[in-house]
């Protein structure tokens, strides 16, 4: 409690700007508190858990202080485990990743005018996760570009196959492909800022005609 109060005092002090060379500078203070030895009996472990708590503060908007808790510890362990599983999937030829295609139908003739590629991932335990559960981990771990490239190539290739066939056959149903058929694919901001993203995309589309 004493440490928490001190951090709060520093935070309140930061509300007042610092003047230097006739310029007012505003700053913020974010802090984290760790219980010793409950959540670390070494300096390295305390600093590691402190970084986890501090990251949580920054996500919540900075200029706050937070106490490292058991829930935060469990969440970090789960995140590390998820990252390891996702990395294994990427390294094993995208094992576990799959795309669902949501059809868009014409109201006039019921033909398929488009489809949206929806990414899903099946964990080693057999649970199918939605993007909201694993995309943040892909982005923070640097795996997003590789998975995004796989999505682009897989979805565009599927689009090409349907266009060539002129129909989508799913189970016992058949959807006629409209001449204006298009495939919608979600792109991560991480991909858009990647060097040569546009060139690589155009080259792939050209290769599959």
C-alpha positions as CSV (number, residue, x, y, z in Angstrom):
1,X,0.0,0.0,0.0
2,X,2.8,2.4,0.8
3,X,4.5,1.8,-2.6
4,X,1.1,2.3,-4.3
5,X,0.5,5.6,-2.5
6,X,4.0,6.8,-3.5
7,X,3.4,6.0,-7.2
8,X,0.0,7.8,-7.0
9,X,1.8,10.8,-5.5
10,X,4.2,10.8,-8.4
11,X,1.4,10.5,-10.9
12,X,-0.4,13.5,-9.4
13,X,2.8,15.5,-9.5
14,X,3.1,14.7,-13.2
15,X,-0.2,16.6,-13.8
16,X,1.8,19.8,-13.5
17,X,3.9,20.6,-16.6
18,X,7.6,21.2,-16.4
19,X,8.9,24.4,-17.9
20,X,12.2,24.4,-19.7
21,X,13.5,27.2,-21.9
22,X,10.1,28.8,-21.9
23,X,8.4,25.6,-23.1
24,X,6.0,23.6,-21.0
25,X,6.5,19.8,-21.1
26,X,3.8,17.4,-20.1
27,X,4.6,13.9,-19.0
28,X,2.9,10.9,-17.5
29,X,3.9,8.2,-15.1
30,X,2.9,4.6,-15.3
31,X,3.8,2.2,-12.5
32,X,3.4,-1.4,-11.4
33,X,3.6,-3.0,-8.0
34,X,4.8,-6.6,-7.4
35,X,4.4,-8.6,-4.2
36,X,7.7,-10.2,-3.0
37,X,8.2,-13.2,-2.8
38,X,4.7,-14.3,-4.0
39,X,5.3,-13.3,-7.6
40,X,9.1,-13.5,-7.8
41,X,11.9,-14.3,-5.5
42,X,14.6,-13.0,-7.8
43,X,15.3,-9.6,-9.3
44,X,14.8,-10.9,-12.8
45,X,11.5,-12.5,-12.0
46,X,10.2,-9.4,-10.3
47,X,11.2,-7.3,-13.3
48,X,9.6,-9.7,-15.7
49,X,6.3,-9.7,-13.9
50,X,6.6,-5.9,-13.4
51,X,6.9,-5.5,-17.2
52,X,3.7,-7.6,-17.6
53,X,1.8,-5.3,-15.3
54,X,3.3,-2.2,-16.9
55,X,2.2,-3.4,-20.3
56,X,-1.3,-3.8,-19.0
57,X,-1.2,-0.2,-17.7
58,X,-0.2,1.1,-21.1
59,X,-3.0,-0.9,-22.8
60,X,-5.5,0.8,-20.4
61,X,-4.3,4.3,-21.4
62,X,-1.1,4.9,-19.4
63,X,-0.7,7.4,-16.5
64,X,-2.0,4.8,-14.1
65,X,-0.5,2.3,-11.6
66,X,-1.5,-1.3,-11.2
67,X,-0.8,-4.2,-8.8
68,X,0.4,-7.5,-10.3
69,X,-2.2,-10.1,-9.5
70,X,-2.7,-13.9,-9.8
71,X,-5.2,-13.3,-12.7
72,X,-2.5,-11.3,-14.5
73,X,0.0,-14.1,-13.9
74,X,-2.4,-16.7,-15.2
75,X,-3.2,-14.5,-18.2
76,X,0.5,-14.1,-19.0
77,X,1.1,-17.9,-18.8
78,X,-1.9,-18.5,-21.1
79,X,-0.6,-15.9,-23.6
80,X,2.9,-17.5,-23.7
81,X,1.4,-20.9,-24.2
82,X,-0.9,-19.6,-27.0
83,X,2.1,-17.9,-28.7
84,X,4.1,-21.2,-28.5
85,X,1.2,-23.1,-30.0
86,X,0.6,-20.6,-32.8
87,X,4.4,-20.5,-33.6
88,X,4.4,-24.3,-33.9
89,X,1.4,-24.1,-36.2
90,X,3.1,-21.6,-38.5
91,X,6.3,-23.7,-38.5
92,X,4.3,-26.8,-39.3
93,X,3.0,-25.5,-42.7
94,X,0.1,-23.5,-41.1
95,X,-1.3,-26.6,-39.4
96,X,-4.5,-25.8,-37.5
97,X,-5.3,-22.7,-39.5
98,X,-8.3,-22.8,-41.8
99,X,-10.5,-20.5,-43.8
100,X,-14.3,-20.4,-43.8
101,X,-16.0,-18.7,-46.7
102,X,-19.1,-16.6,-46.1
103,X,-21.1,-16.4,-49.3
104,X,-22.8,-13.3,-50.6
105,X,-25.9,-14.0,-52.7
106,X,-27.7,-11.9,-55.2
107,X,-31.3,-11.0,-54.3
108,X,-32.4,-11.3,-57.9
109,X,-31.2,-14.7,-59.1
110,X,-29.6,-16.2,-56.0
111,X,-26.3,-16.5,-57.7
112,X,-23.1,-16.0,-55.6
113,X,-21.7,-12.5,-56.1
114,X,-18.9,-12.8,-53.6
115,X,-17.4,-14.4,-50.5
116,X,-15.6,-13.3,-47.4
117,X,-12.6,-15.4,-46.2
118,X,-12.8,-15.8,-42.4
119,X,-9.7,-17.0,-40.6
120,X,-10.0,-19.6,-37.8
121,X,-7.5,-21.6,-35.8
122,X,-7.9,-25.0,-34.1
123,X,-5.8,-25.4,-31.0
124,X,-4.0,-28.6,-30.2
125,X,-6.8,-29.3,-27.7
126,X,-9.3,-29.3,-30.6
127,X,-10.9,-25.9,-29.8
128,X,-11.7,-23.7,-32.7
129,X,-10.8,-20.1,-31.9
130,X,-12.2,-16.9,-33.5
131,X,-9.8,-14.2,-34.7
132,X,-10.4,-12.0,-31.6
133,X,-8.8,-14.8,-29.5
134,X,-5.6,-15.3,-31.4
135,X,-5.0,-12.3,-33.7
136,X,-3.6,-10.1,-31.0
137,X,-1.1,-12.8,-30.1
138,X,-0.1,-13.2,-33.8
139,X,0.5,-9.4,-34.1
140,X,2.5,-9.1,-30.8
141,X,4.7,-12.1,-31.6
142,X,5.6,-11.1,-35.2
143,X,3.7,-14.0,-36.8
144,X,1.0,-11.9,-38.4
145,X,2.7,-11.3,-41.7
146,X,3.4,-15.0,-42.4
147,X,-0.2,-16.0,-41.5
148,X,-1.6,-13.1,-43.5
149,X,0.4,-14.1,-46.5
150,X,-1.0,-17.7,-46.2
151,X,-4.5,-16.3,-46.0
152,X,-4.1,-14.1,-49.1
153,X,-2.6,-17.0,-51.2
154,X,-5.1,-19.6,-50.0
155,X,-8.2,-17.4,-50.4
156,X,-7.2,-16.0,-53.8
157,X,-6.4,-19.5,-55.1
158,X,-9.8,-20.7,-53.9
159,X,-11.4,-17.7,-55.7
160,X,-9.6,-18.7,-58.9
161,X,-10.8,-22.3,-58.7
162,X,-14.5,-21.2,-58.2
163,X,-14.3,-18.8,-61.1
164,X,-12.9,-21.4,-63.4
165,X,-15.5,-23.9,-62.3
166,X,-18.4,-21.4,-62.4
167,X,-20.0,-22.8,-59.3
168,X,-19.4,-23.5,-55.6
169,X,-20.3,-27.0,-54.5
170,X,-20.8,-27.5,-50.7
171,X,-22.2,-30.7,-49.5
172,X,-25.4,-31.2,-51.6
173,X,-25.8,-27.5,-52.5
174,X,-24.5,-25.8,-55.6
175,X,-24.2,-22.0,-56.0
176,X,-23.8,-20.5,-59.4
177,X,-20.9,-18.0,-59.6
178,X,-22.0,-14.6,-60.7
179,X,-19.8,-12.9,-63.3
180,X,-19.1,-10.1,-60.8
181,X,-17.9,-12.5,-58.2
182,X,-15.2,-11.2,-55.9
183,X,-13.4,-12.4,-52.8
184,X,-13.1,-10.2,-49.7
185,X,-9.9,-10.8,-47.6
186,X,-9.0,-9.1,-44.4
187,X,-5.6,-7.5,-44.3
188,X,-3.7,-6.6,-41.1
189,X,-2.1,-3.2,-40.7
190,X,1.2,-5.1,-40.1
191,X,1.0,-6.5,-43.6
192,X,0.2,-3.1,-45.2
193,X,3.4,-1.5,-43.9
194,X,5.5,-4.4,-44.9
195,X,8.1,-3.8,-47.6
196,X,7.0,-4.9,-51.1
197,X,3.6,-6.0,-49.9
198,X,1.8,-4.6,-53.0
199,X,4.5,-6.0,-55.4
200,X,4.3,-9.5,-53.8
201,X,0.5,-9.5,-53.9
202,X,0.3,-8.4,-57.6
203,X,2.9,-11.0,-58.5
204,X,0.9,-13.8,-56.8
205,X,-2.3,-12.7,-58.4
206,X,-0.6,-12.7,-61.8
207,X,0.9,-16.2,-61.2
208,X,-2.6,-17.7,-60.8
209,X,-4.1,-15.6,-63.6
